């Protein structure tokens, strides 16, 4: 069982390549390409996601308000009670 975790099984016709962790860069182009890419993806998707979320939030708050109002007693029904 002297195999490492990544070498537990031998798969035929599959070629894998790896690079030493010392040769990799942890955050290549993080500030020059990463942040502008996040901003671009955010601005393209916010107009697709935000309107339905706002609509559902308004519907939810309206439904809760109507439900709370329907649970209250109508004081006009009890004016003539003694």
N, C-alpha and C positions, 0 to 999 in steps of 0.2 A: 504494500500500500504506500510505497515511498514516493508517490506522485504528488505534485502540487495541485491546487484546486483547479487551475485552468487547464491541466493536462490529464483530467480523469478519464476521458474517453478519446479514442482515436477515430476520427471520421474520415472516410475515404473521399477523395476527389474534392476536398475543401482545403483551400490554401488560405492561411492566415498570415498577416504581416503585423509586426509590432515595432514600436520605437521605444527606445530607452526613456524612462521617466526623466532622466537627466537632460535629454535632448528636447523635451517638449517645453513649450511655453505655456504657462498656466492661463494667462489672459492676453492672448495676442490681439492687437487692434481693438482693445476693449473700449477705449475712449474715442478713438477716431472713427470706428465703424459700428461698434456695438450700441452705444447710446443713440446715435442718429437712427439706427435701424429700429430700435425700440420705439422711438418717437414716431417714425413713419408708420409702423404697424399699429400703434395706438390710435393715431389720427384717422387711419383708414377704417378701423373697426369700431371706433366710438360712435359713429353716426348710424351704425347698424345695430349696436347693442343698447345704447342709451335710450332711444325713444320707446322701445317696448318695455324697458325696465321702469321708466318714468310713468308710463301708462299703467303698468301693473301696480306700481306703488300708489298712484292716485286712486285706482279702483279698490285696492286693499284698504286704504284709509277711509274712503267713502263708505265701504261696506261695514267697517267697524263702527263708524259714526252712526250709520243708520241702525245697526244692531243695538247699540247702546241707547239710542232714542226710543226704539221699540220696546225696550225693557222697562222704561219709566212708566209710572202711573199717570193717567190723565186726570188732573185735579178737577176738571169740569164734571167728570162723572160722579164725583163724591160731594158736590156742593150741598145737596139737599139731605144728606145723611145726618143723623143726630147722635 
